[in-house]
Amino acid sequence: MGMISTAQFKKGIYVIFHDEPHSIVDISFVSPGKGSAFYRTKLKSLYTGRVMEYTYKSGEKVEEVIVETHEAEYSYFDGTAYVFIEPRTFEQYSVPADVIGDDKVYLKEGLLYRIKFYEENPVGVTLPKSITCTVVEAENSVKGDTATNAMKNAIVDTGAKILVPLFVKVGDEISISTETGEYLSRK
């Protein structure tokens, strides 16, 4: 475990905070007109899952936690955990539902995900930048209502609820950003 500067902070890295490993889930750099700059972070404990806010001074050094990463395909949900299978070794990884959280709507069977482990326990899953889904439910659009960038609600096969352009209909394949949850394009 090495020391890193606050300038190297980004979402998804792991650091030691109050003698416990934490994941940085949100970060913002603040440079006030008067005084020194600082980083406002939200840290999630790898042990308890509790999220807390903490402010670091710019240039402060923090101990980084090294996590192991395995690439595996999403297979199924067993009621309490999401099961991933490594394609080469067929090793199974069970990731508890609370580790996945709201990102469950971006899990698709057969897609590769990076699973992060700390002390042999799953602590996070890295999603692909975008996924392709099939629209299973969409509001009807009114003919002639295309003069503006109008959007309508839709639900895709993973259960995600998103806003899509009016021309998207049930059965269409669309790309969704896993970072913002927004519609990207129709396939």
PyMOL commands that set and color helices and strands:
alter all, ss='L'
color gray80, all
select helices_A, chain A and resi 6-8+97-106
alter helices_A, ss='H'
color red, helices_A
select strands_A, chain A and resi 3-5+14-17+20-30+38-45+51-57+61-63+68-77+81-85+92-96+112-118+121-126+130-138+151-156+161-165+173-177+183-186
alter strands_A, ss='S'
color yellow, strands_A
deselect
rebuild
show_as cartoon
